[in-house]
């Protein structure tokens, strides 16, 4: 199409009155984004780059399908791709072709699964491994063993937030001491739509009383907000383009101790918040304050962490926004 190669992933399922078809377009000619174009703030980018420089460990990126996880991981690989490092990926499918990186396509026809491919990869003496997705216990075990034997491992996991990735690994059957020893960082992300620059218009924050009530009083907003009124360029949607919002949780000694104690995702979140982690919603409001997206878009894409449960559908016993234990004034 237009002298570019575009892959189309097709899914067809039978419905009551015919067939339903979904087409997902993978533009092979799309420019691979660098770290500076992902939209991270300075603090998150600094943490991300520090993790990329580690000699071994696991970095997980979590989020739903289509949230930009692969793009983020590839931006990280591009940052460390040099002649000194041997990088091997195993993916399903290969979404970007990277020069200087060995890429393997999973194939059910030939029996080349993630687990079988990973076992072979480890015999090729890589420095960095990218696993397209951790789907089962066996893949998770190999990833953990690879990290503990001196490899830097990148992968994705389908969880709603960063703390949930830890409990997911434990639920898969990975021993907490192995998770604590190997995991270096979990990054949750979403994509939010940006306001169309051609029809961008200001309005007072007082017009959003109902939306402000969902945020609570702890999140300051400027007196003037922006939204797109709709034009031909944005097809009357008011939005044009997308950008990532991120929840970055480095695994430090405090988090490792909680993993060893089999703490719940909710408890890990409260501890991480006390150590400075910004939630997806807090990072999204950064874009609202910068006039790049709308309050409605952030509320649509994120959940209210004040009422995040303990994994059993119930709200925490403590008050919204408060940890069960106050953070140590020295940062503990």
C-alpha positions as CSV (number, residue, x, y, z in Angstrom):
1,X,0.0,0.0,0.0
2,X,1.6,3.3,-1.2
3,X,4.9,1.4,-1.7
4,X,4.9,0.2,1.9
5,X,4.5,-3.3,3.2
6,X,1.6,-3.6,5.6
7,X,0.8,-6.9,7.5
8,X,-2.8,-7.6,8.3
9,X,-3.8,-9.8,11.2
10,X,-7.3,-11.2,10.4
11,X,-9.8,-12.7,12.9
12,X,-13.1,-14.0,11.7
13,X,-15.8,-15.5,14.0
14,X,-19.4,-16.6,13.3
15,X,-22.2,-14.4,14.6
16,X,-26.0,-14.9,14.6
17,X,-26.5,-13.1,11.3
18,X,-23.2,-13.6,9.6
19,X,-19.4,-13.3,10.1
20,X,-17.6,-10.7,12.3
21,X,-14.2,-9.6,11.0
22,X,-11.5,-7.6,12.8
23,X,-8.4,-6.5,10.9
24,X,-5.2,-5.3,12.8
25,X,-2.8,-3.4,10.7
26,X,1.0,-3.7,11.3
27,X,2.8,-1.1,9.3
28,X,6.2,-2.5,8.5
29,X,7.4,0.9,7.2
30,X,6.5,2.7,10.4
31,X,9.3,4.5,12.0
32,X,10.5,2.9,15.3
33,X,10.2,5.3,18.2
34,X,13.1,6.3,20.3
35,X,12.9,6.6,24.1
36,X,12.5,10.4,23.7
37,X,9.3,10.0,21.7
38,X,7.5,7.6,24.1
39,X,6.1,10.4,26.2
40,X,7.7,9.5,29.6
41,X,8.5,12.2,32.0
42,X,12.1,12.9,33.0
43,X,12.0,10.8,36.2
44,X,10.4,7.7,34.5
45,X,12.8,7.9,31.6
46,X,15.8,8.1,33.9
47,X,14.6,5.0,35.8
48,X,14.0,3.2,32.5
49,X,17.4,4.0,31.1
50,X,19.0,2.8,34.4
51,X,17.3,-0.6,34.1
52,X,18.4,-0.9,30.4
53,X,22.1,-0.6,31.6
54,X,21.8,-3.5,34.0
55,X,23.7,-6.7,33.1
56,X,20.9,-9.1,34.1
57,X,17.4,-9.2,35.5
58,X,13.8,-9.1,34.2
59,X,11.9,-6.0,33.0
60,X,8.2,-6.5,32.4
61,X,5.8,-4.2,30.5
62,X,2.1,-4.8,31.2
63,X,-1.1,-3.6,29.8
64,X,-4.0,-4.7,27.6
65,X,-3.7,-5.6,23.9
66,X,-2.9,-2.6,21.8
67,X,-1.5,-0.4,24.6
68,X,2.0,0.0,23.0
69,X,3.9,-2.6,25.1
70,X,5.9,-3.9,22.1
71,X,6.8,-0.3,20.9
72,X,8.1,0.5,24.4
73,X,10.3,-2.7,24.5
74,X,11.6,-2.1,21.0
75,X,12.5,1.5,21.9
76,X,14.5,0.1,24.9
77,X,16.2,-2.5,22.7
78,X,17.2,0.2,20.2
79,X,18.8,2.2,23.0
80,X,21.1,-0.7,23.9
81,X,21.6,-2.2,20.5
82,X,25.3,-2.1,19.7
83,X,28.0,-4.5,18.4
84,X,29.0,-5.5,21.9
85,X,25.6,-7.0,22.8
86,X,24.0,-10.0,21.3
87,X,20.3,-9.5,21.3
88,X,17.8,-12.3,20.4
89,X,14.0,-11.9,20.4
90,X,11.2,-14.5,20.1
91,X,7.9,-13.0,19.1
92,X,4.4,-13.8,17.8
93,X,4.3,-12.0,15.5
94,X,7.5,-10.0,14.7
95,X,6.1,-6.4,14.5
96,X,9.2,-4.4,13.8
97,X,12.3,-5.5,11.9
98,X,15.4,-4.3,13.8
99,X,18.8,-4.1,12.2
100,X,21.5,-6.0,14.1
101,X,19.1,-8.0,16.3
102,X,18.3,-11.7,15.9
103,X,14.5,-12.2,15.7
104,X,12.6,-15.5,15.8
105,X,9.0,-15.9,14.7
106,X,6.9,-18.3,16.8
107,X,5.3,-21.0,14.5
108,X,2.7,-23.5,15.6
109,X,3.0,-25.3,12.3
110,X,6.6,-26.3,13.0
111,X,6.2,-26.6,16.7
112,X,8.4,-23.6,17.5
113,X,6.7,-22.3,20.7
114,X,8.0,-19.7,23.1
115,X,9.3,-22.4,25.5
116,X,11.0,-24.4,22.8
117,X,12.5,-21.4,21.2
118,X,13.7,-20.0,24.5
119,X,15.6,-23.2,25.4
120,X,17.4,-23.0,22.1
121,X,18.1,-19.3,22.5
122,X,19.9,-19.8,25.8
123,X,22.4,-22.1,23.9
124,X,23.3,-19.2,21.6
125,X,24.9,-17.2,24.4
126,X,22.8,-14.0,24.2
127,X,23.3,-10.9,26.4
128,X,19.7,-9.7,26.0
129,X,16.5,-11.7,25.4
130,X,13.1,-10.3,24.4
131,X,10.2,-12.7,24.9
132,X,7.0,-11.4,23.2
133,X,4.8,-12.5,26.0
134,X,4.9,-14.6,29.2
135,X,1.8,-16.8,28.8
136,X,2.4,-19.8,31.0
137,X,4.4,-21.2,33.9
138,X,7.1,-22.9,31.7
139,X,7.9,-19.6,29.8
140,X,8.0,-17.7,33.1
141,X,10.4,-20.3,34.7
142,X,12.8,-20.1,31.7
143,X,12.7,-16.3,31.8
144,X,13.6,-16.3,35.5
145,X,16.4,-18.8,35.1
146,X,17.8,-16.9,32.1
147,X,17.9,-13.7,34.2
148,X,19.6,-15.5,37.1
149,X,22.2,-16.9,34.8
150,X,23.4,-13.5,33.6
151,X,20.9,-12.4,30.9
152,X,18.8,-9.2,30.7
153,X,15.3,-10.3,29.9
154,X,12.5,-8.2,28.5
155,X,8.9,-9.4,28.2
156,X,5.2,-8.5,28.4
157,X,2.4,-9.7,30.7
158,X,-1.3,-9.0,30.6
159,X,-2.1,-7.4,33.9
160,X,-4.0,-4.2,34.7
161,X,-1.2,-2.5,36.6
162,X,2.4,-2.8,37.7
163,X,1.9,-4.4,41.2
164,X,-0.5,-7.0,39.6
165,X,2.4,-8.4,37.5
166,X,4.2,-9.6,40.7
167,X,1.2,-11.5,42.0
168,X,0.5,-12.9,38.5
169,X,4.0,-14.5,38.4
170,X,3.5,-16.0,41.8
171,X,0.0,-17.3,40.8
172,X,1.6,-18.9,37.8
173,X,3.7,-21.0,40.2
174,X,7.0,-19.1,40.3
175,X,8.4,-19.1,43.8
176,X,8.4,-15.7,45.5
177,X,12.1,-15.9,46.2
178,X,12.8,-16.3,42.5
179,X,10.6,-13.4,41.6
180,X,12.2,-11.2,44.2
181,X,15.7,-12.2,43.0
182,X,15.1,-11.7,39.2
183,X,12.6,-8.9,38.7
184,X,14.1,-5.5,38.4
185,X,11.2,-3.3,37.1
186,X,7.5,-3.5,36.1
187,X,6.1,-0.9,33.7
188,X,2.3,-0.6,33.2
189,X,1.1,1.6,30.3
190,X,-1.9,2.7,28.3
191,X,-2.3,4.8,25.2
192,X,-4.5,8.0,25.4
193,X,-5.7,10.1,22.5
194,X,-4.2,13.6,22.0
195,X,-6.3,16.7,21.3
196,X,-6.4,17.6,17.7
197,X,-4.3,20.8,17.2
198,X,-6.5,22.1,14.5
199,X,-9.7,22.4,16.6
200,X,-8.2,22.7,20.0
201,X,-10.3,25.0,22.2
202,X,-10.0,26.2,25.8
203,X,-12.8,25.9,28.5
204,X,-12.8,26.7,32.2
205,X,-12.2,23.9,34.7
206,X,-15.4,24.8,36.4
207,X,-17.3,23.2,33.6
208,X,-16.0,19.8,34.7
209,X,-17.5,19.5,38.2
210,X,-18.7,16.0,37.7
211,X,-15.4,14.8,36.4
212,X,-13.5,16.6,39.1
213,X,-15.6,14.7,41.7
214,X,-14.1,11.5,40.3
215,X,-10.6,12.8,40.9
216,X,-11.0,14.0,44.5
217,X,-9.3,17.1,45.8
218,X,-5.7,15.7,45.8
219,X,-5.1,16.3,42.0
220,X,-4.6,19.9,41.1
221,X,-5.7,21.1,37.7
222,X,-5.2,24.5,35.9
223,X,-8.0,27.0,35.6
224,X,-8.2,26.4,31.9
225,X,-8.5,23.0,30.2
226,X,-8.6,22.0,26.5
227,X,-10.6,19.8,24.2
228,X,-11.1,19.3,20.5
229,X,-14.3,20.6,19.0
230,X,-14.1,18.4,16.0
231,X,-12.9,19.1,12.5
232,X,-12.3,17.5,9.1
233,X,-8.7,16.6,10.0
234,X,-9.7,14.6,13.1
235,X,-12.9,13.2,11.5
236,X,-15.0,15.2,14.0
237,X,-13.6,13.3,17.0
238,X,-11.5,16.1,18.5
239,X,-8.5,13.8,18.9
240,X,-5.5,13.2,16.6
241,X,-2.6,10.9,17.5
242,X,-1.9,9.0,20.7
243,X,0.7,9.0,23.5
244,X,1.6,6.6,26.3
245,X,1.0,7.1,30.0
246,X,3.1,5.0,32.4
247,X,3.2,3.5,35.8
248,X,6.8,2.6,36.6
249,X,7.6,0.4,39.6
250,X,11.3,-0.3,40.2
251,X,11.7,-3.4,42.4
252,X,13.9,-2.2,45.3
253,X,14.7,-3.9,48.6
254,X,11.3,-2.9,50.2
255,X,9.3,-4.4,47.3
256,X,11.5,-7.5,47.3
257,X,10.7,-8.0,51.0
258,X,7.0,-7.8,50.3
259,X,7.3,-10.3,47.5
260,X,9.0,-12.7,49.8
261,X,6.2,-12.2,52.3
262,X,3.6,-13.0,49.5
263,X,2.0,-9.5,49.9
264,X,-1.1,-8.7,47.9
265,X,-1.0,-6.5,44.8
266,X,-2.9,-3.8,46.8
267,X,-0.3,-3.9,49.6
268,X,2.6,-3.7,47.1
269,X,0.8,-0.7,45.5
270,X,0.5,1.2,48.7
271,X,4.2,0.6,49.5
272,X,5.3,1.6,45.9
273,X,3.1,4.8,46.2
274,X,4.8,5.7,49.4
275,X,8.2,5.3,47.6
276,X,7.1,7.7,44.9
277,X,5.5,5.6,42.2
278,X,3.0,7.6,40.1
279,X,-0.2,5.8,39.0
280,X,-1.4,5.6,35.5
281,X,-4.0,8.3,36.3
282,X,-1.5,10.6,37.9
283,X,0.8,10.3,34.9
284,X,-2.2,10.9,32.6
285,X,-3.1,14.1,34.5
286,X,0.4,15.4,33.7
287,X,-0.8,15.4,30.0
288,X,-4.1,17.1,31.0
289,X,-2.2,19.9,32.8
290,X,0.1,20.3,29.7
291,X,-3.0,20.8,27.5
292,X,-2.2,17.7,25.4
293,X,-5.3,15.5,26.2
294,X,-8.6,15.8,27.9
295,X,-9.8,14.9,31.4
296,X,-12.4,12.6,29.9
297,X,-9.8,10.6,28.1
298,X,-7.7,10.0,31.2
299,X,-10.7,8.9,33.2
300,X,-11.7,6.6,30.4
301,X,-8.3,5.0,30.1
302,X,-7.5,4.6,33.9
303,X,-9.1,3.3,37.0
304,X,-9.5,5.1,40.4
305,X,-6.6,3.6,42.4
306,X,-8.1,5.0,45.6
307,X,-10.7,2.2,45.6
308,X,-8.4,-0.5,44.1
309,X,-9.3,-3.7,45.9
310,X,-7.1,-6.4,47.4
311,X,-7.7,-8.8,44.5
312,X,-11.0,-10.0,46.0
313,X,-13.3,-7.3,44.7
314,X,-13.4,-5.4,48.0
315,X,-12.0,-1.9,48.8
316,X,-9.2,-1.7,51.3
317,X,-10.0,-1.3,54.9
318,X,-8.0,2.0,55.3
319,X,-9.1,5.3,54.0
320,X,-8.7,6.2,50.3
321,X,-5.2,7.5,49.5
322,X,-3.8,6.2,52.8
323,X,-1.4,3.3,53.2
324,X,-2.0,0.6,55.7
325,X,1.4,1.6,57.1
326,X,2.8,5.1,56.7
327,X,6.0,5.3,54.7
328,X,9.2,5.5,56.7
329,X,10.3,9.2,56.7
330,X,13.7,7.9,55.6
331,X,12.2,6.4,52.4
332,X,11.5,2.9,53.7
